[in-house]
């Protein structure tokens, strides 16, 4: 099995759980974005959003990526991007997490 020697199985083992958590974070951020657009956020909701963004960043960092929160409720709220994408400001070139 060529190529498997280079894989970090500890990272792969947690991939499914991390992806599931990122999906939940994305949905929660989307709900907060809708609330912010319609009625505004309370201090508690803002703190929740900040905590979710921090958690998403920690998970993305495991894979050498950056979590980008796009706060327009008309689209996907969370993207996984690279440093190059961040520098070019074309976050939609990243991976949308639905």
Helices and strands as residue ranges (DSSP letters): G 4-6, H 9-13, H 15-38, H 43-62, E 66-69, E 78-81, H 83-88, G 91-93, E 95-97
